[in-house]
Amino acid sequence: MHELVFEVAQESDGGYIAEALGESIFTQGDTWNELRENAIEAVKAYYFDRQMPSGIRLHLVRDEMLAVG
């Protein structure tokens, strides 16, 4: 099966939130390692009765505003 991609954003408090693209799977973690563990757990729970994805990709999206002038 395909890999499942999560779009990850860092919250202002330093934690992370993640949303799977194309599936209704959401998770979070206070640290990157916690997010990784929670993403695996969430995917296993979501696909408990179906074929699992071959892998999980965590895509960190960074949004930065720059002042000009």
PyMOL Python script that loads the backbone (N, CA, C, O; Angstrom):
from pymol import cmd

cmd.read_pdbstr("""\
ATOM      1  N   MET A   1       0.838  -1.181   0.000  1.00  0.00           N
ATOM      2  CA  MET A   1       0.000   0.000   0.000  1.00  0.00           C
ATOM      3  C   MET A   1       0.888   1.250   0.000  1.00  0.00           C
ATOM      4  O   MET A   1       2.088   1.160   0.258  1.00  0.00           O
ATOM      5  N   HIS A   2       0.328   2.353  -0.274  1.00  0.00           N
ATOM      6  CA  HIS A   2       1.013   3.643  -0.364  1.00  0.00           C
ATOM      7  C   HIS A   2       1.521   4.117   0.998  1.00  0.00           C
ATOM      8  O   HIS A   2       1.150   3.576   2.039  1.00  0.00           O
ATOM      9  N   GLU A   3       2.372   5.132   0.965  1.00  0.00           N
ATOM     10  CA  GLU A   3       2.761   5.755   2.219  1.00  0.00           C
ATOM     11  C   GLU A   3       1.719   6.809   2.570  1.00  0.00           C
ATOM     12  O   GLU A   3       1.096   7.400   1.688  1.00  0.00           O
ATOM     13  N   LEU A   4       1.539   7.031   3.842  1.00  0.00           N
ATOM     14  CA  LEU A   4       0.589   8.015   4.342  1.00  0.00           C
ATOM     15  C   LEU A   4       1.367   9.252   4.765  1.00  0.00           C
ATOM     16  O   LEU A   4       2.322   9.152   5.534  1.00  0.00           O
ATOM     17  N   VAL A   5       0.967  10.418   4.269  1.00  0.00           N
ATOM     18  CA  VAL A   5       1.673  11.663   4.557  1.00  0.00           C
ATOM     19  C   VAL A   5       0.880  12.475   5.579  1.00  0.00           C
ATOM     20  O   VAL A   5      -0.321  12.703   5.428  1.00  0.00           O
ATOM     21  N   PHE A   6       1.583  12.898   6.614  1.00  0.00           N
ATOM     22  CA  PHE A   6       1.010  13.810   7.601  1.00  0.00           C
ATOM     23  C   PHE A   6       1.606  15.186   7.394  1.00  0.00           C
ATOM     24  O   PHE A   6       2.822  15.320   7.255  1.00  0.00           O
ATOM     25  N   GLU A   7       0.771  16.206   7.371  1.00  0.00           N
ATOM     26  CA  GLU A   7       1.240  17.587   7.363  1.00  0.00           C
ATOM     27  C   GLU A   7       1.373  18.002   8.824  1.00  0.00           C
ATOM     28  O   GLU A   7       0.407  17.950   9.585  1.00  0.00           O
ATOM     29  N   VAL A   8       2.578  18.413   9.205  1.00  0.00           N
ATOM     30  CA  VAL A   8       2.881  18.726  10.603  1.00  0.00           C
ATOM     31  C   VAL A   8       3.158  20.211  10.748  1.00  0.00           C
ATOM     32  O   VAL A   8       3.868  20.803   9.935  1.00  0.00           O
ATOM     33  N   ALA A   9       2.594  20.808  11.788  1.00  0.00           N
ATOM     34  CA  ALA A   9       2.869  22.205  12.121  1.00  0.00           C
ATOM     35  C   ALA A   9       3.320  22.283  13.566  1.00  0.00           C
ATOM     36  O   ALA A   9       2.841  21.539  14.422  1.00  0.00           O
ATOM     37  N   GLN A  10       4.247  23.193  13.827  1.00  0.00           N
ATOM     38  CA  GLN A  10       4.704  23.392  15.200  1.00  0.00           C
ATOM     39  C   GLN A  10       3.851  24.480  15.838  1.00  0.00           C
ATOM     40  O   GLN A  10       3.647  25.547  15.259  1.00  0.00           O
ATOM     41  N   GLU A  11       3.356  24.196  17.038  1.00  0.00           N
ATOM     42  CA  GLU A  11       2.544  25.156  17.756  1.00  0.00           C
ATOM     43  C   GLU A  11       3.424  26.171  18.468  1.00  0.00           C
ATOM     44  O   GLU A  11       4.623  25.949  18.632  1.00  0.00           O
ATOM     45  N   SER A  12       2.841  27.268  18.888  1.00  0.00           N
ATOM     46  CA  SER A  12       3.610  28.330  19.546  1.00  0.00           C
ATOM     47  C   SER A  12       4.238  27.863  20.855  1.00  0.00           C
ATOM     48  O   SER A  12       5.244  28.426  21.288  1.00  0.00           O
ATOM     49  N   ASP A  13       3.667  26.851  21.488  1.00  0.00           N
ATOM     50  CA  ASP A  13       4.231  26.343  22.746  1.00  0.00           C
ATOM     51  C   ASP A  13       5.348  25.328  22.520  1.00  0.00           C
ATOM     52  O   ASP A  13       5.927  24.818  23.479  1.00  0.00           O
ATOM     53  N   GLY A  14       5.652  25.032  21.250  1.00  0.00           N
ATOM     54  CA  GLY A  14       6.737  24.108  20.929  1.00  0.00           C
ATOM     55  C   GLY A  14       6.276  22.719  20.565  1.00  0.00           C
ATOM     56  O   GLY A  14       7.062  21.938  20.027  1.00  0.00           O
ATOM     57  N   GLY A  15       5.014  22.377  20.842  1.00  0.00           N
ATOM     58  CA  GLY A  15       4.478  21.071  20.486  1.00  0.00           C
ATOM     59  C   GLY A  15       4.178  20.991  18.998  1.00  0.00           C
ATOM     60  O   GLY A  15       4.383  21.953  18.258  1.00  0.00           O
ATOM     61  N   TYR A  16       3.692  19.837  18.569  1.00  0.00           N
ATOM     62  CA  TYR A  16       3.411  19.599  17.153  1.00  0.00           C
ATOM     63  C   TYR A  16       2.001  19.048  16.985  1.00  0.00           C
ATOM     64  O   TYR A  16       1.509  18.297  17.827  1.00  0.00           O
ATOM     65  N   ILE A  17       1.360  19.432  15.886  1.00  0.00           N
ATOM     66  CA  ILE A  17       0.078  18.858  15.500  1.00  0.00           C
ATOM     67  C   ILE A  17       0.232  18.288  14.092  1.00  0.00           C
ATOM     68  O   ILE A  17       0.974  18.829  13.272  1.00  0.00           O
ATOM     69  N   ALA A  18      -0.471  17.199  13.824  1.00  0.00           N
ATOM     70  CA  ALA A  18      -0.321  16.536  12.525  1.00  0.00           C
ATOM     71  C   ALA A  18      -1.669  16.086  12.012  1.00  0.00           C
ATOM     72  O   ALA A  18      -2.514  15.616  12.773  1.00  0.00           O
ATOM     73  N   GLU A  19      -1.862  16.235  10.703  1.00  0.00           N
ATOM     74  CA  GLU A  19      -3.087  15.824  10.020  1.00  0.00           C
ATOM     75  C   GLU A  19      -2.698  14.996   8.801  1.00  0.00           C
ATOM     76  O   GLU A  19      -1.881  15.418   7.983  1.00  0.00           O
ATOM     77  N   ALA A  20      -3.291  13.817   8.692  1.00  0.00           N
ATOM     78  CA  ALA A  20      -3.027  12.956   7.538  1.00  0.00           C
ATOM     79  C   ALA A  20      -3.727  13.530   6.313  1.00  0.00           C
ATOM     80  O   ALA A  20      -4.881  13.951   6.384  1.00  0.00           O
ATOM     81  N   LEU A  21      -3.020  13.542   5.200  1.00  0.00           N
ATOM     82  CA  LEU A  21      -3.605  14.017   3.947  1.00  0.00           C
ATOM     83  C   LEU A  21      -4.433  12.896   3.332  1.00  0.00           C
ATOM     84  O   LEU A  21      -3.914  11.811   3.073  1.00  0.00           O
ATOM     85  N   GLY A  22      -5.710  13.151   3.097  1.00  0.00           N
ATOM     86  CA  GLY A  22      -6.581  12.177   2.458  1.00  0.00           C
ATOM     87  C   GLY A  22      -7.278  11.228   3.415  1.00  0.00           C
ATOM     88  O   GLY A  22      -8.089  10.411   2.979  1.00  0.00           O
ATOM     89  N   GLU A  23      -6.989  11.310   4.696  1.00  0.00           N
ATOM     90  CA  GLU A  23      -7.629  10.464   5.709  1.00  0.00           C
ATOM     91  C   GLU A  23      -7.985  11.329   6.914  1.00  0.00           C
ATOM     92  O   GLU A  23      -7.391  12.388   7.120  1.00  0.00           O
ATOM     93  N   SER A  24      -8.938  10.888   7.694  1.00  0.00           N
ATOM     94  CA  SER A  24      -9.354  11.628   8.890  1.00  0.00           C
ATOM     95  C   SER A  24      -8.559  11.159  10.104  1.00  0.00           C
ATOM     96  O   SER A  24      -9.114  10.590  11.043  1.00  0.00           O
ATOM     97  N   ILE A  25      -7.268  11.404  10.070  1.00  0.00           N
ATOM     98  CA  ILE A  25      -6.392  11.022  11.175  1.00  0.00           C
ATOM     99  C   ILE A  25      -5.671  12.280  11.645  1.00  0.00           C
ATOM    100  O   ILE A  25      -5.009  12.963  10.864  1.00  0.00           O
ATOM    101  N   PHE A  26      -5.810  12.568  12.925  1.00  0.00           N
ATOM    102  CA  PHE A  26      -5.172  13.724  13.538  1.00  0.00           C
ATOM    103  C   PHE A  26      -4.449  13.254  14.785  1.00  0.00           C
ATOM    104  O   PHE A  26      -4.928  12.358  15.479  1.00  0.00           O
ATOM    105  N   THR A  27      -3.300  13.849  15.077  1.00  0.00           N
ATOM    106  CA  THR A  27      -2.573  13.517  16.293  1.00  0.00           C
ATOM    107  C   THR A  27      -1.697  14.691  16.684  1.00  0.00           C
ATOM    108  O   THR A  27      -1.586  15.669  15.946  1.00  0.00           O
ATOM    109  N   GLN A  28      -1.078  14.587  17.848  1.00  0.00           N
ATOM    110  CA  GLN A  28      -0.220  15.661  18.337  1.00  0.00           C
ATOM    111  C   GLN A  28       0.832  15.068  19.241  1.00  0.00           C
ATOM    112  O   GLN A  28       0.757  13.904  19.634  1.00  0.00           O
ATOM    113  N   GLY A  29       1.822  15.892  19.569  1.00  0.00           N
ATOM    114  CA  GLY A  29       2.864  15.481  20.501  1.00  0.00           C
ATOM    115  C   GLY A  29       3.579  16.699  21.044  1.00  0.00           C
ATOM    116  O   GLY A  29       3.733  17.704  20.350  1.00  0.00           O
ATOM    117  N   ASP A  30       4.011  16.604  22.277  1.00  0.00           N
ATOM    118  CA  ASP A  30       4.751  17.709  22.887  1.00  0.00           C
ATOM    119  C   ASP A  30       6.171  17.803  22.350  1.00  0.00           C
ATOM    120  O   ASP A  30       6.776  18.875  22.360  1.00  0.00           O
ATOM    121  N   THR A  31       6.709  16.665  21.875  1.00  0.00           N
ATOM    122  CA  THR A  31       8.040  16.625  21.279  1.00  0.00           C
ATOM    123  C   THR A  31       7.944  15.907  19.933  1.00  0.00           C
ATOM    124  O   THR A  31       6.934  15.274  19.628  1.00  0.00           O
ATOM    125  N   TRP A  32       9.003  16.013  19.136  1.00  0.00           N
ATOM    126  CA  TRP A  32       9.015  15.335  17.833  1.00  0.00           C
ATOM    127  C   TRP A  32       8.929  13.821  18.019  1.00  0.00           C
ATOM    128  O   TRP A  32       8.205  13.148  17.285  1.00  0.00           O
ATOM    129  N   ASN A  33       9.656  13.286  18.986  1.00  0.00           N
ATOM    130  CA  ASN A  33       9.607  11.843  19.231  1.00  0.00           C
ATOM    131  C   ASN A  33       8.226  11.388  19.681  1.00  0.00           C
ATOM    132  O   ASN A  33       7.756  10.329  19.264  1.00  0.00           O
ATOM    133  N   GLU A  34       7.573  12.177  20.526  1.00  0.00           N
ATOM    134  CA  GLU A  34       6.217  11.844  20.963  1.00  0.00           C
ATOM    135  C   GLU A  34       5.257  11.887  19.774  1.00  0.00           C
ATOM    136  O   GLU A  34       4.379  11.032  19.657  1.00  0.00           O
ATOM    137  N   LEU A  35       5.417  12.868  18.901  1.00  0.00           N
ATOM    138  CA  LEU A  35       4.582  12.946  17.708  1.00  0.00           C
ATOM    139  C   LEU A  35       4.761  11.709  16.837  1.00  0.00           C
ATOM    140  O   LEU A  35       3.784  11.160  16.328  1.00  0.00           O
ATOM    141  N   ARG A  36       5.997  11.271  16.664  1.00  0.00           N
ATOM    142  CA  ARG A  36       6.278  10.074  15.857  1.00  0.00           C
ATOM    143  C   ARG A  36       5.560   8.862  16.439  1.00  0.00           C
ATOM    144  O   ARG A  36       4.908   8.115  15.710  1.00  0.00           O
ATOM    145  N   GLU A  37       5.677   8.668  17.740  1.00  0.00           N
ATOM    146  CA  GLU A  37       5.014   7.539  18.397  1.00  0.00           C
ATOM    147  C   GLU A  37       3.496   7.635  18.277  1.00  0.00           C
ATOM    148  O   GLU A  37       2.829   6.634  18.014  1.00  0.00           O
ATOM    149  N   ASN A  38       2.949   8.834  18.470  1.00  0.00           N
ATOM    150  CA  ASN A  38       1.503   9.029  18.394  1.00  0.00           C
ATOM    151  C   ASN A  38       0.978   8.832  16.974  1.00  0.00           C
ATOM    152  O   ASN A  38      -0.128   8.326  16.787  1.00  0.00           O
ATOM    153  N   ALA A  39       1.766   9.227  15.973  1.00  0.00           N
ATOM    154  CA  ALA A  39       1.348   9.030  14.584  1.00  0.00           C
ATOM    155  C   ALA A  39       1.260   7.537  14.266  1.00  0.00           C
ATOM    156  O   ALA A  39       0.303   7.098  13.628  1.00  0.00           O
ATOM    157  N   ILE A  40       2.233   6.768  14.698  1.00  0.00           N
ATOM    158  CA  ILE A  40       2.201   5.317  14.471  1.00  0.00           C
ATOM    159  C   ILE A  40       0.992   4.706  15.163  1.00  0.00           C
ATOM    160  O   ILE A  40       0.282   3.896  14.566  1.00  0.00           O
ATOM    161  N   GLU A  41       0.750   5.082  16.406  1.00  0.00           N
ATOM    162  CA  GLU A  41      -0.389   4.561  17.166  1.00  0.00           C
ATOM    163  C   GLU A  41      -1.709   4.929  16.496  1.00  0.00           C
ATOM    164  O   GLU A  41      -2.608   4.095  16.395  1.00  0.00           O
ATOM    165  N   ALA A  42      -1.829   6.178  16.035  1.00  0.00           N
ATOM    166  CA  ALA A  42      -3.064   6.629  15.391  1.00  0.00           C
ATOM    167  C   ALA A  42      -3.317   5.878  14.080  1.00  0.00           C
ATOM    168  O   ALA A  42      -4.456   5.518  13.783  1.00  0.00           O
ATOM    169  N   VAL A  43      -2.275   5.642  13.306  1.00  0.00           N
ATOM    170  CA  VAL A  43      -2.415   4.922  12.037  1.00  0.00           C
ATOM    171  C   VAL A  43      -2.803   3.470  12.300  1.00  0.00           C
ATOM    172  O   VAL A  43      -3.673   2.931  11.615  1.00  0.00           O
ATOM    173  N   LYS A  44      -2.177   2.838  13.272  1.00  0.00           N
ATOM    174  CA  LYS A  44      -2.529   1.451  13.607  1.00  0.00           C
ATOM    175  C   LYS A  44      -3.990   1.349  14.046  1.00  0.00           C
ATOM    176  O   LYS A  44      -4.682   0.402  13.673  1.00  0.00           O
ATOM    177  N   ALA A  45      -4.455   2.303  14.826  1.00  0.00           N
ATOM    178  CA  ALA A  45      -5.851   2.294  15.281  1.00  0.00           C
ATOM    179  C   ALA A  45      -6.811   2.530  14.121  1.00  0.00           C
ATOM    180  O   ALA A  45      -7.850   1.876  14.033  1.00  0.00           O
ATOM    181  N   TYR A  46      -6.474   3.454  13.237  1.00  0.00           N
ATOM    182  CA  TYR A  46      -7.348   3.793  12.110  1.00  0.00           C
ATOM    183  C   TYR A  46      -7.462   2.632  11.126  1.00  0.00           C
ATOM    184  O   TYR A  46      -8.538   2.367  10.590  1.00  0.00           O
ATOM    185  N   TYR A  47      -6.356   1.948  10.894  1.00  0.00           N
ATOM    186  CA  TYR A  47      -6.323   0.849   9.919  1.00  0.00           C
ATOM    187  C   TYR A  47      -6.411  -0.527  10.580  1.00  0.00           C
ATOM    188  O   TYR A  47      -5.951  -1.510  10.000  1.00  0.00           O
ATOM    189  N   PHE A  48      -6.986  -0.618  11.767  1.00  0.00           N
ATOM    190  CA  PHE A  48      -6.974  -1.891  12.505  1.00  0.00           C
ATOM    191  C   PHE A  48      -7.618  -3.032  11.731  1.00  0.00           C
ATOM    192  O   PHE A  48      -7.243  -4.189  11.920  1.00  0.00           O
ATOM    193  N   ASP A  49      -8.583  -2.729  10.862  1.00  0.00           N
ATOM    194  CA  ASP A  49      -9.274  -3.791  10.123  1.00  0.00           C
ATOM    195  C   ASP A  49      -9.030  -3.720   8.614  1.00  0.00           C
ATOM    196  O   ASP A  49      -9.746  -4.344   7.831  1.00  0.00           O
ATOM    197  N   ARG A  50      -8.014  -2.955   8.218  1.00  0.00           N
ATOM    198  CA  ARG A  50      -7.676  -2.804   6.796  1.00  0.00           C
ATOM    199  C   ARG A  50      -6.172  -2.903   6.624  1.00  0.00           C
ATOM    200  O   ARG A  50      -5.419  -2.939   7.596  1.00  0.00           O
ATOM    201  N   GLN A  51      -5.752  -2.946   5.373  1.00  0.00           N
ATOM    202  CA  GLN A  51      -4.321  -2.988   5.082  1.00  0.00           C
ATOM    203  C   GLN A  51      -3.673  -1.660   5.476  1.00  0.00           C
ATOM    204  O   GLN A  51      -4.164  -0.587   5.126  1.00  0.00           O
ATOM    205  N   MET A  52      -2.571  -1.753   6.204  1.00  0.00           N
ATOM    206  CA  MET A  52      -1.835  -0.570   6.668  1.00  0.00           C
ATOM    207  C   MET A  52      -1.038   0.040   5.526  1.00  0.00           C
ATOM    208  O   MET A  52      -0.677  -0.662   4.581  1.00  0.00           O
ATOM    209  N   PRO A  53      -0.756   1.345   5.600  1.00  0.00           N
ATOM    210  CA  PRO A  53       0.157   1.957   4.636  1.00  0.00           C
ATOM    211  C   PRO A  53       1.546   1.340   4.782  1.00  0.00           C
ATOM    212  O   PRO A  53       1.879   0.792   5.833  1.00  0.00           O
ATOM    213  N   SER A  54       2.342   1.428   3.741  1.00  0.00           N
ATOM    214  CA  SER A  54       3.697   0.873   3.799  1.00  0.00           C
ATOM    215  C   SER A  54       4.626   1.732   4.647  1.00  0.00           C
ATOM    216  O   SER A  54       5.658   1.253   5.116  1.00  0.00           O
ATOM    217  N   GLY A  55       4.271   2.984   4.845  1.00  0.00           N
ATOM    218  CA  GLY A  55       5.093   3.881   5.653  1.00  0.00           C
ATOM    219  C   GLY A  55       4.336   5.149   5.983  1.00  0.00           C
ATOM    220  O   GLY A  55       3.273   5.427   5.428  1.00  0.00           O
ATOM    221  N   ILE A  56       4.904   5.907   6.894  1.00  0.00           N
ATOM    222  CA  ILE A  56       4.328   7.184   7.309  1.00  0.00           C
ATOM    223  C   ILE A  56       5.388   8.259   7.068  1.00  0.00           C
ATOM    224  O   ILE A  56       6.539   8.117   7.482  1.00  0.00           O
ATOM    225  N   ARG A  57       4.985   9.328   6.399  1.00  0.00           N
ATOM    226  CA  ARG A  57       5.888  10.464   6.180  1.00  0.00           C
ATOM    227  C   ARG A  57       5.354  11.646   6.971  1.00  0.00           C
ATOM    228  O   ARG A  57       4.191  12.024   6.829  1.00  0.00           O
ATOM    229  N   LEU A  58       6.214  12.231   7.808  1.00  0.00           N
ATOM    230  CA  LEU A  58       5.863  13.437   8.553  1.00  0.00           C
ATOM    231  C   LEU A  58       6.477  14.628   7.832  1.00  0.00           C
ATOM    232  O   LEU A  58       7.698  14.779   7.787  1.00  0.00           O
ATOM    233  N   HIS A  59       5.621  15.467   7.272  1.00  0.00           N
ATOM    234  CA  HIS A  59       6.071  16.621   6.484  1.00  0.00           C
ATOM    235  C   HIS A  59       5.874  17.880   7.319  1.00  0.00           C
ATOM    236  O   HIS A  59       4.747  18.347   7.489  1.00  0.00           O
ATOM    237  N   LEU A  60       6.972  18.431   7.843  1.00  0.00           N
ATOM    238  CA  LEU A  60       6.916  19.624   8.678  1.00  0.00           C
ATOM    239  C   LEU A  60       6.765  20.857   7.796  1.00  0.00           C
ATOM    240  O   LEU A  60       7.587  21.118   6.918  1.00  0.00           O
ATOM    241  N   VAL A  61       5.699  21.607   8.049  1.00  0.00           N
ATOM    242  CA  VAL A  61       5.415  22.830   7.294  1.00  0.00           C
ATOM    243  C   VAL A  61       5.748  24.013   8.191  1.00  0.00           C
ATOM    244  O   VAL A  61       5.262  24.113   9.317  1.00  0.00           O
ATOM    245  N   ARG A  62       6.572  24.892   7.681  1.00  0.00           N
ATOM    246  CA  ARG A  62       6.974  26.058   8.466  1.00  0.00           C
ATOM    247  C   ARG A  62       6.418  27.306   7.811  1.00  0.00           C
ATOM    248  O   ARG A  62       6.605  27.530   6.615  1.00  0.00           O
ATOM    249  N   ASP A  63       5.741  28.107   8.593  1.00  0.00           N
ATOM    250  CA  ASP A  63       5.152  29.351   8.110  1.00  0.00           C
ATOM    251  C   ASP A  63       5.855  30.503   8.809  1.00  0.00           C
ATOM    252  O   ASP A  63       5.798  30.629  10.032  1.00  0.00           O
ATOM    253  N   GLU A  64       6.518  31.341   8.023  1.00  0.00           N
ATOM    254  CA  GLU A  64       7.289  32.441   8.608  1.00  0.00           C
ATOM    255  C   GLU A  64       6.973  33.730   7.871  1.00  0.00           C
ATOM    256  O   GLU A  64       7.000  33.772   6.641  1.00  0.00           O
ATOM    257  N   MET A  65       6.675  34.778   8.622  1.00  0.00           N
ATOM    258  CA  MET A  65       6.385  36.079   8.052  1.00  0.00           C
ATOM    259  C   MET A  65       7.631  36.937   8.175  1.00  0.00           C
ATOM    260  O   MET A  65       8.201  37.059   9.259  1.00  0.00           O
ATOM    261  N   LEU A  66       8.053  37.527   7.076  1.00  0.00           N
ATOM    262  CA  LEU A  66       9.237  38.386   7.047  1.00  0.00           C
ATOM    263  C   LEU A  66       8.820  39.825   6.767  1.00  0.00           C
ATOM    264  O   LEU A  66       8.009  40.081   5.877  1.00  0.00           O
ATOM    265  N   ALA A  67       9.365  40.741   7.511  1.00  0.00           N
ATOM    266  CA  ALA A  67       9.102  42.153   7.270  1.00  0.00           C
ATOM    267  C   ALA A  67       9.982  42.651   6.132  1.00  0.00           C
ATOM    268  O   ALA A  67      11.160  42.301   6.051  1.00  0.00           O
ATOM    269  N   VAL A  68       9.416  43.454   5.270  1.00  0.00           N
ATOM    270  CA  VAL A  68      10.160  44.015   4.142  1.00  0.00           C
ATOM    271  C   VAL A  68      10.138  45.525   4.273  1.00  0.00           C
ATOM    272  O   VAL A  68       9.081  46.144   4.401  1.00  0.00           O
ATOM    273  N   GLY A  69      11.338  46.109   4.238  1.00  0.00           N
ATOM    274  CA  GLY A  69      11.450  47.572   4.268  1.00  0.00           C
ATOM    275  C   GLY A  69      11.360  48.143   5.583  1.00  0.00           C
ATOM    276  O   GLY A  69      11.441  49.362   5.733  1.00  0.00           O
TER     277      GLY A  69
END
""", "prot")
cmd.dss("prot")
cmd.show_as("cartoon", "prot")
cmd.util.cbc("prot")
cmd.orient("prot")
